């Protein structure tokens, strides 16, 4: 999946909060996190289903499109995205900006 097409709303700052519900902070479902089906963590889990031994396609959703994950699973995936994916996206963006000639009158 292409980050710039599918996940433009997410960045290192909001990866743990945008379309993520922490019900334990609200007094319900301790030890669980709800993650929306369009979140990049869900895409990562789908892509690596064999390695993580979790098939989200057979896992029921709750609350209109949210998957229930353990905090450890969610944190491992979000850290992987933050450490491995986002730096590449930032690098590509910066390279694109650097390679572009100045615009406007000179």
N, C-alpha and C positions, 0 to 999 in steps of 0.2 A: 504494500500500500504506500501511496505517496503522501508524505506528511503534509506537504503544501496544498494537497487537494482535500484530504480527508480529516485532518486534525489541526487546522489553522487556528482554532480557538484555544488550543492548549500551549502552555509554555512552562518553564521550570517553576514559575511562581504559583500557577493555578492547577498544576497537574494533580495535586492531592485534594483539590476542592471542587473543581468544575465537574458537575454531574457525578459527584461522589457524596454519599450520605454516610455520616458516622452516627448510627443510631445509638451507640453506647454513650455518646455525649448527651443524648436526649432521654436516657433512662430505659432504652429498649435494645434488645438483641446484643448483649455484651459480647465482645470478641468477634464481631462481624462488621463488615463494611459493605455498603451497597454501591455498586458501580454500574453506571448506565451502559447499555449495549453498544453505544457509539464511542465510548471512551477508548483512548489508545491502549490502556492496560488490557482491555478485553480483546482488542486486535492482537496484541502481543501473545496473550494466552491462547487465542485461536491458532495463531501461526505456529506456536510451540506446543500444541496439545499433547503430543507424544512425550516430549521431554518433561512436562510438568504433570503428566498423568491426570489431566483434567480436560474433559470434552464439554465445552460450554454449550454445544448444540444439543446435548442431552440433559442439560441442567435447566431446571425450571427458573423462569424469571419472576420477580415480584415487583409490585409497585410500578406497573406500566413500563417494563423494559429494563429493570435493574437486576443484576446478578449479585448473589450473596457470596462474598469472599472473606477469607480470614485476613486480619490485618497484616500478618507476615507475608502472605501471598501477594497482597496488594502492594505492600511496601517494597518487596523484592522486585516486582515488575516496574513500579514507578521509578525506583532507583536505577534500574537497567535503562529505562527510557531516558532518564535525566543524565546518566553518565555516558551512555553509548550513542543514543540517537540525537538528542538535542544539540550536543556539540558539533555533530556533523552538519545538522541543519543550519546552525549559526555560521559554521565555516563556509558552507556553500553560499549563504546569503552575503557574507562579507566579501567572498571572492567575487560574487556577481557585482557587488557595488564597486569594488576596487577596479574591476575590469571595464566598467562602463565609462566612456569618455564624459567629461563634464558637459552639462547641457546649458543652453542659454547663451546669451551674448558674451563674448570674451574680450 
